[in-house]
Amino acid sequence: MPSVLILIAAVCALLGVAGTVYFGMSIWAAKRFQAERGRAIDRKFAPPVSILKSLRGLDPDMYAAFRSHCLLDYPEYELLFGVHSLDDPSVAVVEQLREEFPLRSLRLIHCPEELGLNGKVSNLVQMLPQAGYEHVIVNDSDIVVSRDYLLRVMAPFAQPGVGMVTTLYRGLAGTTLGSKLEALGLSTDFTGGVLVARAMEGGIRFGLGATIATTKTVLDAIGGLEPLVDYLGDDYELGARAAAAGHKIELADTIVETALPHYSFRELWLHQMRWARNIKDRRPAQYFGLIATFGLVWAALAVLFDPFAWWTWLILAIATATRFASAVIVGRGVLDDPRVVRDLWLLPLRDFVALLIWIASFGGREVEWRGLRFRLRKGKLERA
């Protein structure tokens, strides 16, 4: 066998070993998070909360998501829905919600100004002054929550120094292969990365769009929402700025769920590329370190380049075992996602696609979002 192929196999094998170490870290971080969960809720700590939802268009199962927020076991909270246009189709969903829950505090807020390229944040800036309470929660319009969601999200604020709380989430896949790959990635790779970062960095230093819970005081201290109207990853920025200002960010002891669209492969690629280039732009060193997370693919490539070496097969076997174990422990154990086991056979394909996206993300700064093309510069959107 040519020496160059052996050399390539050796490099791939080393990356496979690095991936095996990373999968082991994911298992350790998941077990650590599991050990901290399940603590009793102090029902005496339940400050009133304003929940802000910026809307644009319709999401899968949107009404079910809204409805789950009207069934919360919590003494006092309000729901604010912001739309840029009163002709937006989501307005009809809010009106339907009002009819079913006439006693629930629901408000539709018209946000006519376009303050920046991020329409979600533009709406939130106009909504925040109308929030009636000090504690505020921003979460995505497609998030489904449990009845004790608010109690568990607010619980960490009883601790001194906590300025923000965020949540892990699982994806409810549609019928397409792209949707299933997205859900599998959320429940294994993405969540595992969050838990490893939490364990290695001594806590969370960013926010997740599934839930950003904070206070008006903290928002004022970090400059408010206005500076984020042109940022793509507004959830990440809010958390990063809160952490930089000395506030602790906690992961709530609850998991929320989001219904994923029926992604075509192209839509999956564009969505993942948008996320990849944003993280590369904001955390370049950590993003390059993601090379180790593709350990299963690297180990398989090592066998492909040197199929007659016993050590390539050994590394592939170990990488496969640890990758699948971490996927089950994170996806099933932490997120309680039963679909992970059902779709586990798709994991090698998902990891291969993820590696292709990671490689391609270094080829530029442009992303596509809501049918428009933008260029990223230090996290900010610029029209391409």
C-alpha positions in Angstrom: 0.0 0.0 0.0 1.4 3.5 -0.9 2.9 5.2 2.1 0.7 8.3 1.5 -2.5 6.3 2.0 -1.0 4.9 5.3 -0.2 8.4 6.4 -3.7 9.6 5.6 -5.2 6.6 7.5 -3.0 7.4 10.5 -4.1 11.0 10.6 -7.8 9.9 10.3 -7.2 7.4 13.0 -5.8 10.0 15.3 -8.8 12.2 14.7 -10.9 9.1 15.4 -9.2 8.7 18.8 -9.8 12.4 19.5 -13.4 11.9 18.7 -13.6 8.9 21.0 -12.2 11.1 23.8 -14.8 13.7 23.0 -17.7 11.2 23.0 -16.4 10.0 26.4 -16.5 13.7 27.6 -20.1 14.0 26.3 -21.1 10.9 28.4 -19.3 12.4 31.5 -20.9 15.8 31.0 -24.4 14.3 30.5 -24.1 12.1 33.6 -23.0 15.1 35.6 -26.0 17.1 34.4 -28.3 14.2 35.2 -27.0 14.0 38.7 -27.9 17.6 39.3 -31.5 17.3 38.0 -34.6 16.4 39.8 -34.3 18.8 42.7 -37.4 19.8 44.6 -39.0 23.0 43.3 -39.5 25.9 45.8 -43.1 26.9 45.0 -42.7 29.9 47.3 -40.4 31.5 44.8 -42.6 32.4 41.9 -42.2 36.0 40.8 -44.6 37.2 38.1 -43.3 36.8 34.6 -43.8 38.3 31.2 -43.3 35.8 28.3 -42.4 37.5 25.0 -42.9 35.8 21.6 -41.9 37.5 18.4 -43.9 36.1 15.5 -43.6 36.0 11.8 -45.5 33.6 9.6 -46.7 30.1 10.7 -44.6 27.4 12.3 -45.4 23.7 12.5 -47.8 23.0 15.3 -47.8 26.6 16.3 -51.2 26.5 18.1 -50.1 23.5 20.2 -47.0 25.5 21.2 -49.0 28.6 22.2 -51.6 26.5 24.0 -49.0 24.8 26.2 -48.1 28.3 27.5 -51.7 28.8 28.6 -51.7 25.7 30.7 -48.8 26.5 33.0 -48.9 25.8 36.7 -47.8 29.2 37.8 -49.6 31.9 39.9 -49.0 35.0 37.7 -47.7 35.5 34.2 -48.6 37.2 30.9 -48.1 36.3 27.3 -47.1 39.0 24.8 -47.1 38.3 21.1 -45.4 40.8 18.8 -45.9 41.1 15.0 -44.5 43.5 12.5 -47.6 43.4 10.4 -51.2 42.9 11.6 -51.8 41.0 8.4 -49.3 38.3 9.5 -51.0 34.9 9.5 -49.9 34.2 13.1 -52.4 36.9 14.3 -55.3 34.5 13.6 -53.6 31.9 15.8 -53.3 34.4 18.6 -57.0 35.3 18.2 -57.9 31.6 18.3 -55.9 31.3 21.6 -57.8 34.3 23.1 -61.1 32.6 22.4 -60.1 29.4 24.1 -58.5 31.1 27.1 -60.5 34.3 27.7 -59.2 34.6 31.3 -55.5 34.3 30.4 -53.5 37.5 30.2 -52.7 37.6 26.4 -51.7 40.7 24.4 -51.0 41.2 20.7 -48.5 44.0 20.2 -48.0 45.7 16.8 -44.4 46.4 16.2 -44.4 48.6 13.0 -40.8 49.7 13.0 -37.9 47.9 11.3 -35.0 48.6 13.6 -32.5 46.2 12.0 -32.0 43.1 9.9 -33.1 40.7 12.7 -36.9 41.0 12.6 -37.2 39.0 15.8 -35.1 41.3 17.9 -36.7 44.4 16.2 -40.1 43.2 17.5 -38.7 42.3 21.0 -37.3 45.8 21.4 -40.7 47.3 20.8 -42.4 44.7 23.0 -40.2 44.9 26.1 -41.4 48.4 27.3 -44.9 46.9 27.4 -44.0 43.9 29.5 -45.6 44.3 32.9 -43.1 42.4 35.0 -39.5 42.6 36.0 -38.8 38.9 35.0 -39.1 38.3 31.3 -38.8 35.2 29.2 -38.1 35.2 25.4 -38.7 31.9 23.7 -39.3 30.8 20.1 -42.8 30.7 18.7 -42.6 26.9 18.1 -41.6 25.8 21.6 -43.9 23.4 23.5 -43.5 23.4 27.2 -44.6 21.3 30.2 -47.0 22.5 32.9 -44.2 23.1 35.4 -42.0 25.0 32.8 -42.2 28.4 34.6 -41.5 27.0 38.0 -38.4 25.2 36.8 -37.1 28.0 34.7 -37.6 30.6 37.5 -36.1 28.4 40.2 -32.4 29.2 39.6 -33.1 32.9 40.1 -33.5 32.2 43.8 -29.8 31.7 43.9 -27.5 34.8 44.2 -25.7 36.0 41.1 -28.0 34.2 38.5 -28.8 36.7 35.8 -30.1 34.4 33.0 -31.6 30.9 32.6 -31.8 28.9 29.4 -33.1 25.4 28.5 -32.1 22.4 26.5 -34.5 21.3 23.8 -35.3 18.4 21.6 -36.7 18.4 18.0 -39.9 16.7 16.9 -39.0 15.5 13.4 -41.2 15.8 10.4 -41.5 13.0 7.8 -38.5 13.9 5.6 -35.0 12.6 5.9 -33.7 16.1 6.4 -36.0 16.7 9.3 -35.0 13.5 11.0 -31.3 14.3 10.6 -31.9 17.7 12.1 -33.7 16.2 15.1 -31.1 13.6 15.6 -28.3 16.2 15.5 -30.2 18.4 18.1 -30.7 15.5 20.5 -27.2 14.1 20.3 -24.4 16.3 18.8 -25.8 19.8 19.7 -26.9 18.9 23.2 -23.7 17.0 23.9 -21.7 20.0 22.8 -23.7 22.3 25.2 -23.1 20.0 28.1 -19.4 19.6 27.4 -19.0 23.3 27.2 -20.9 23.7 30.4 -18.7 21.2 32.2 -15.4 22.5 30.7 -16.0 26.2 31.1 -17.5 26.0 34.6 -21.0 27.0 33.4 -23.0 28.2 30.4 -21.7 31.4 28.7 -24.3 31.7 26.0 -28.1 31.5 25.6 -30.3 29.1 23.7 -33.3 30.4 21.7 -35.6 27.8 23.2 -35.6 29.9 26.4 -33.9 33.1 27.5 -35.1 34.0 31.0 -33.7 37.1 32.6 -34.7 40.5 34.1 -35.2 44.0 32.9 -32.4 45.0 35.2 -29.9 42.6 33.7 -31.0 43.7 30.2 -30.4 47.3 31.1 -27.0 46.4 32.5 -25.8 44.8 29.3 -27.1 47.6 27.1 -30.6 46.3 26.3 -31.8 44.5 23.2 -31.3 47.4 20.8 -27.6 46.6 20.0 -28.6 43.2 18.8 -31.0 44.2 16.0 -28.5 43.3 13.3 -27.1 40.1 15.0 -27.9 36.7 13.6 -27.4 34.7 16.8 -29.3 37.0 19.2 -29.7 34.2 21.8 -26.0 33.5 21.8 -25.2 37.2 22.1 -27.6 37.8 25.0 -26.0 35.0 27.0 -22.4 36.0 26.1 -23.0 39.6 27.1 -24.7 38.6 30.4 -21.8 36.2 31.2 -19.2 38.9 30.3 -21.0 41.3 32.7 -20.5 38.8 35.6 -24.0 37.2 35.6 -24.3 33.5 36.1 -26.2 31.6 33.4 -28.0 28.4 34.5 -29.5 25.5 32.6 -33.1 25.0 33.8 -34.2 21.5 35.0 -36.7 21.2 32.2 -36.6 20.2 28.5 -38.7 21.9 25.9 -39.7 20.6 22.4 -39.8 22.2 19.0 -41.6 20.9 16.0 -39.2 20.9 13.0 -40.3 21.7 9.4 -40.3 19.0 6.8 -36.8 19.9 5.6 -35.6 19.0 2.2 -31.9 18.3 2.0 -31.3 21.8 0.6 -33.2 23.4 3.4 -31.3 21.3 6.0 -28.0 22.3 4.4 -28.9 26.1 4.4 -30.2 26.0 8.0 -27.1 24.1 9.3 -24.8 26.3 7.3 -26.3 29.4 8.8 -25.7 28.0 12.3 -22.2 26.8 11.4 -21.0 30.1 9.9 -22.4 32.1 12.8 -20.6 29.9 15.4 -17.4 30.0 13.3 -17.7 33.8 13.2 -18.2 34.2 17.0 -16.2 31.4 18.5 -13.5 30.5 15.8 -11.1 28.6 18.1 -13.9 26.5 19.6 -15.4 26.0 16.1 -12.2 24.6 14.7 -12.1 22.2 17.7 -15.3 20.7 16.4 -13.1 18.6 14.1 -12.9 16.1 16.9 -16.7 15.7 17.1 -16.7 13.8 13.8 -14.7 10.9 15.3 -16.9 8.2 13.9 -16.5 9.5 10.3 -12.7 9.9 10.8 -12.4 6.3 12.1 -14.4 5.0 9.1 -12.1 6.9 6.7 -9.1 5.4 8.4 -10.4 1.9 7.6 -11.2 3.1 4.1 -7.6 4.3 3.5 -6.0 1.3 5.2 -8.4 -1.6 5.4 -5.7 -4.2 6.1 -4.4 -2.6 9.3 -5.8 -4.1 12.5 -5.5 -0.8 14.4 -7.9 1.1 12.0 -10.6 -1.5 12.6 -10.0 -1.3 16.4 -10.3 2.4 16.4 -13.5 2.2 14.3 -15.0 -0.3 16.7 -14.2 1.9 19.8 -15.3 5.1 18.1 -18.6 3.5 17.0 -19.4 2.1 20.5 -18.6 5.5 22.2 -20.5 7.5 19.6 -23.6 5.4 19.9 -23.4 5.3 23.7 -23.1 9.1 24.0 -26.0 9.5 21.6 -28.3 7.3 23.7 -27.1 8.8 27.0 -27.5 12.4 25.9 -30.6 12.0 23.7 -32.5 9.4 25.7 -31.1 10.0 29.1 -30.9 13.8 29.3 -33.5 14.9 26.7 -35.9 11.9 27.2 -36.2 11.7 23.4 -37.6 8.3 22.4 -37.0 9.0 18.8 -33.2 8.9 19.2 -33.2 5.1 19.6 -35.6 4.7 16.7 -33.4 6.8 14.3 -30.0 5.7 15.7 -29.2 3.9 12.4 -29.1 7.3 10.7 -26.3 8.5 13.0 -23.4 7.7 10.6 -25.1 9.6 7.8 -25.9 12.5 10.0 -22.3 12.8 11.2 -21.0 12.5 7.6 -23.4 15.4 6.4 -22.3 17.4 9.5 -18.6 17.0 8.5 -19.4 18.2 5.0 -21.1 21.3 6.3 -18.3 22.0 8.7 -15.7 21.8 5.9 -17.9 23.9 3.5 -18.5 26.6 6.2 -14.9 27.7 5.9 -15.6 28.6 2.3 -17.2 32.0 3.0 -19.3 34.2 5.3 -22.6 34.3 3.4 -25.7 32.7 4.9 -29.3 32.5 3.7 -32.1 33.4 6.1 -35.8 33.7 5.3 -35.1 33.7 1.6 -32.5 36.5 1.7 -28.7 36.3 1.5 -26.5 38.0 4.1 -22.8 38.3 5.0 -21.7 37.8 8.5 -19.1 40.1 10.1 -18.4 39.7 13.9 -21.9 38.2 14.3 -23.7 41.0 12.5 -25.8 40.6 9.4 -24.9 42.6 6.3 -26.9 42.4 3.1 -24.9 40.4 0.6 
